[in-house]
Amino acid sequence: MIMSLKKKISSRLYYYQWLINTRKLREDFPYCHIMDIKGTIDDIIKNKRSISRFGDGEFRLMFPEYQLEFQENSERIREKMREVIGSDLDNHLVCLPEPFISVRSFDIATKYWWKKFINNYGPRISPFLNKNRRYGNSFITRFYLGYEDKSEKRNLKIIHHLKKIWDQKDILIIEGKYSRLGVGNDLFANAASIQRIICPEKNAFSCYDHIFEAAIRFGKDKVILAALGPSATILAYDLAKLNYWAVDIGHIDIEYIWFLRKATEKISIEGRHVNEAEIQKSFELPIEFAEVYQQSIILNITV
């Protein structure tokens, strides 16, 4: 315990010294208006807003020299990402990472990671940010692990609020092959019905036109929840242009399971693809959940 305390104090001292030493790298990074998590969820519910979330991967895909492990770059994806971040639809909200304006609520590792990201990428992404507009909070689906406060009280409040988005509504989940949102837990237990479109677990954007057409075909009068990496960021925007309600829901299921298991680091989950976990467990679903999951699938899209 003493060694652990010493290590924690040492890492904090290192972080704050590093923060001082690198502050000039961030001094021109624009301060944007980013809503808190509750405000973002309230806006989604009250105004039936579609949302597109930008994280580190989406920003990297705006530049030609970067690739992601699960999504290849291309001229088309770069153009679409730039279109989305510059968009201004009444029924659509662009979401940015909360650490762009404050890291006060986060643990040391998360503080350091995002400050370092701004150091490295800030000058390149700054021209795409507008200090005079209001952004949503990308962390509505990453509400647990990176925060200092992992208390049950705080997180149950957020989860309860998130569930209001799909409360007693028909939902269409568009997800990767091993995402399996809500399978084996009660995340969507309050939805009226659940249907799923299953997409490739990697390089989903190569099938984007097919995915978009399927979303239009099956998503009318439903809440569309897209968990498809950068493709979901673009999909939610394109669907909003046609007055569909689409929420780029990202890692919400994994964060929920981490919360239920009181995880303190990114751990793998059986039956799920968790690209951020070091050790991947089996993709096999427990038999008690497999049948209901299979019955919810209305379309499989493959490369």
Secondary structure, 3 states (H helix, E strand, C coil): CHHHHHHHHHHHHHHHHHHHHCHHHHCCCCCCEECCHHHHHHHHHHHCCEEEECCHHHHHCCCCCCCCCCCCCCHHHHHHHHHHHCCCCCCEEEEECHHHCCCCCECHHHHHHHHHHHHHHHHHHHHHCCCCCEEEEHHHHCCCCCECCCCHHHHHHHHHHHHCCCCCCEEEEEEECCCCCCCCCCCCCCCCEEEEEEECCCCHHHHHHHHHHHHHHHCCCCEEEEECCHHHHHHHHHHHCCCCEEEECCCHHHHHHHHHCCCCCCCCCCCCCCCCCCCCCCCCCCHHHHHHHHHHEEEECCC
